[in-house]
């Protein structure tokens, strides 16, 4: 895990502890050509992170290394949603 991803991971764990919930929703929205922001929600609250470039590759790394588990793809609620997925934390350290 590189420094950038480790920072994200530690922040995500802190958010989970704060909310006492270890599942989160990852959403990607389409806001225009080459601009697709991502969001992570716990209990319908959009969380703030210090990095702004979380990618599918990062999520795959976390899955492959058994930090998180993909639970399910969720129904897209809004026309700007490109992706909406539920994940569960399965490792509680780095």
Secondary structure, 3 states (H helix, E strand, C coil): CCHHHHHHHHHHHHHHHHHCCCEEEEEEECCCCCCCCEEEEECCEECCCCCCCCCHHHHHHHHHCCCEEEEEECCCCCCCEEEEEEEEECCCCC
